[in-house]
């Protein structure tokens, strides 16, 4: 009985540690990307090439979704991961192209 309780607590602790690590990883990555983008030279480059960058992201997202659908299949782990990444790229590209 005590062994099952300890296994449950250990499993819950492992899940919470994994989630905390993921949150820290996303935070550090976002901070690093923000630092890179907010430098004057990088910000100027992004501003000058905004439409081209948005178009590239849109087409890369569409290509990723298409490849995941046709070549890998959505039912495979690699296909679903690629489709998810393609959806993120597509939405970022459209966000850059369509004024809000």
Contact map, one row per residue, 1 for C-alpha under 8 A:
1111100000000000000000000000000000000000000000000000000000000000000000000000000000000000000000000000
1111110000000000000000000000000000000000000000000000000000000000000000000000000000000000000000000000
1111111000000000000000000000000000000000000000000000000000000000000000000000000000000000000000000000
1111111100000000000000000000000000000000000000000000000000000000000000000000000000000000000000000000
1111111110000000000000000000000000000000000000000000000000000000000000000000000000000000000000000000
0111111111000000000000000000000000000000000000000000000000000000000000000000000000000000000000000000
0011111111100000000000000000000000000000000000000000000000000000000000000000000000000000000000000000
0001111111110000000000000000000000000000000000000000000000000000000000000000000000000000000000000000
0000111111111000000000000000000000000000000000000000000000000000000000000000000000000000000000000000
0000011111111100000000000000000000000000000000000000000000000000000000000000000000000000000000000000
0000001111111110000000000000000000000000000000000000000000000000000000000000000000000000000000000000
0000000111111111000000000000000000000000000000000000000000000000000000000000000000000000000000000000
0000000011111111100000000000000000000000000000000000000000000000000000000000000000000000000000000000
0000000001111111110000000000000000000000000000000000000000000000000000000000000000000000000000000000
0000000000111111111000000000000000000000000000000000000000000000000000000000000000000000000000000000
0000000000011111111100000000000000000000000000000000000000000000000000000000000000000000000000000000
0000000000001111111110000000000000000000000000000000000000000000000000000000000000000000000000000000
0000000000000111111111000000000000000000000000000000000000000000000000000000000000000000000000000000
0000000000000011111111100000000000000000000000000000000000000000000000000000000000000000000000000000
0000000000000001111111110000000000000000000000000000000000000000000000000000000000000000000000000000
0000000000000000111111111000000000000000000000000000000000000000000000000000000000000000000000000000
0000000000000000011111111100000000000000000000000000000000000000000000000000000000000000000000000000
0000000000000000001111111110000000000000000000000000000000000000000000000000000000000000000000000000
0000000000000000000111111111000000000000000000000000000000000000000000000000000000000000000000000000
0000000000000000000011111111100000000000000000000000000000000000000000000000000000000000000000000000
0000000000000000000001111111110000000000000000000000000000000000000000000000000000000000000000000000
0000000000000000000000111111111000000000000000000000000000000000000000000000000000000000000000000000
0000000000000000000000011111111100000000000000000000000000000000000000000000000000000000000000000000
0000000000000000000000001111111110000000000000000000000000000000000000000000000000000000000000000000
0000000000000000000000000111111111000000000000000000000000000000000000000000000000000000000000000000
0000000000000000000000000011111111100000000000000000000000000000000000000000000000000000000000000000
0000000000000000000000000001111111110000000000000000000000000000000000000000000000000000000000000000
0000000000000000000000000000111111111000000000000000000000000000000000000000000000000000000000000000
0000000000000000000000000000011111111100000000000000000000000000000000000000000000000000000000000000
0000000000000000000000000000001111111110000000000000000000000000000000000000000000000000000000000000
0000000000000000000000000000000111111110010000000000000000000000000000000000000000000000000000000000
0000000000000000000000000000000011111111011000000000000000000000000000000000000000000000000000000000
0000000000000000000000000000000001111111011000000000000000000000000000000000000000000000000000000000
0000000000000000000000000000000000111111111000000000000000000000000000000000000000000000000000000000
0000000000000000000000000000000000001111111100000000000000000000000000000000000000000000000000000000
0000000000000000000000000000000000000011111110000000000000000000000000000000000000000000000000000000
0000000000000000000000000000000000011111111111000000000000000000000000000000000000000000000000000000
0000000000000000000000000000000000001111111111100000000000000000000000000000000000000000000000000000
0000000000000000000000000000000000000001111111110000000000000000000000000000000000000000000000000000
0000000000000000000000000000000000000000111111111000000000000000000000000000000000000000000000000000
0000000000000000000000000000000000000000011111111100100000000000000000000000000000000000000000000000
0000000000000000000000000000000000000000001111111100000000000000000000000000000000000000000000000000
0000000000000000000000000000000000000000000111111100000000000000000000000000000000000000000000000000
0000000000000000000000000000000000000000000011111111100000000000000000000000000000000000000000000000
0000000000000000000000000000000000000000000001111111110000000000000000000000000000000000000000010000
0000000000000000000000000000000000000000000000001111111000000000000000000000000000000000000000011000
0000000000000000000000000000000000000000000000001111111100000000000000000000000000000000000000000000
0000000000000000000000000000000000000000000001001111111110000000000000000000000000000000000010000000
0000000000000000000000000000000000000000000000000111111111000000000000000000000000000000000111111000
0000000000000000000000000000000000000000000000000011111111100000000000000000000000000000000011001000
0000000000000000000000000000000000000000000000000001111111110000000000000000000000000000000010000000
0000000000000000000000000000000000000000000000000000111111111000000000000000000000000000110110000000
0000000000000000000000000000000000000000000000000000011111111100000000000000000000000000111111000000
0000000000000000000000000000000000000000000000000000001111111110000000000000000000000000010000000000
0000000000000000000000000000000000000000000000000000000111111111000000000000000000000100110000000000
0000000000000000000000000000000000000000000000000000000011111111100000000000000000001111111000000000
0000000000000000000000000000000000000000000000000000000001111111110000000000000000000110010000000000
0000000000000000000000000000000000000000000000000000000000111111111000000000000000000100000000000000
0000000000000000000000000000000000000000000000000000000000011111111100000000000001101100000000000000
0000000000000000000000000000000000000000000000000000000000001111111110000000000001110110000000000000
0000000000000000000000000000000000000000000000000000000000000111111111000000000000100000000000000000
0000000000000000000000000000000000000000000000000000000000000011111111110000000000000000000000000000
0000000000000000000000000000000000000000000000000000000000000001111111111100011101100000000000000000
0000000000000000000000000000000000000000000000000000000000000000111111111100001000100000000000000000
0000000000000000000000000000000000000000000000000000000000000000011111111000000000000000000000000000
0000000000000000000000000000000000000000000000000000000000000000001111111000000000000000000000000000
0000000000000000000000000000000000000000000000000000000000000000001111111101011000000000000000000000
0000000000000000000000000000000000000000000000000000000000000000000111111111001100000000000000000000
0000000000000000000000000000000000000000000000000000000000000000000110011111101100100000000000000000
0000000000000000000000000000000000000000000000000000000000000000000000001111101100000000000000000000
0000000000000000000000000000000000000000000000000000000000000000000000011111111100000000000000000000
0000000000000000000000000000000000000000000000000000000000000000000000000111111110000000000000000000
0000000000000000000000000000000000000000000000000000000000000000000100010001111111000000000000000000
0000000000000000000000000000000000000000000000000000000000000000000110011111111111100000000000000000
0000000000000000000000000000000000000000000000000000000000000000000100001111111111110000000000000000
0000000000000000000000000000000000000000000000000000000000000000000000000000111111111000000000000000
0000000000000000000000000000000000000000000000000000000000000001100100000000011111111100000000000000
0000000000000000000000000000000000000000000000000000000000000001110110000100001111111110000000000000
0000000000000000000000000000000000000000000000000000000000000000100000000000000111111111000000000000
0000000000000000000000000000000000000000000000000000000000001001000000000000000011111111100000000000
0000000000000000000000000000000000000000000000000000000000011111100000000000000001111111110000000000
0000000000000000000000000000000000000000000000000000000000001100100000000000000000111111111000000000
0000000000000000000000000000000000000000000000000000000000001000000000000000000000011111111100000000
0000000000000000000000000000000000000000000000000000000011011000000000000000000000001111111110000000
0000000000000000000000000000000000000000000000000000000011111100000000000000000000000111111111000000
0000000000000000000000000000000000000000000000000000000001001000000000000000000000000011111111100000
0000000000000000000000000000000000000000000000000000010011000000000000000000000000000001111111110000
0000000000000000000000000000000000000000000000000000111111000000000000000000000000000000111111111000
0000000000000000000000000000000000000000000000000000011001000000000000000000000000000000011111111100
0000000000000000000000000000000000000000000000000000010000000000000000000000000000000000001111111110
0000000000000000000000000000000000000000000000000110010000000000000000000000000000000000000111111110
0000000000000000000000000000000000000000000000000010011000000000000000000000000000000000000011111110
0000000000000000000000000000000000000000000000000000000000000000000000000000000000000000000001111111
0000000000000000000000000000000000000000000000000000000000000000000000000000000000000000000000111111
0000000000000000000000000000000000000000000000000000000000000000000000000000000000000000000000000111
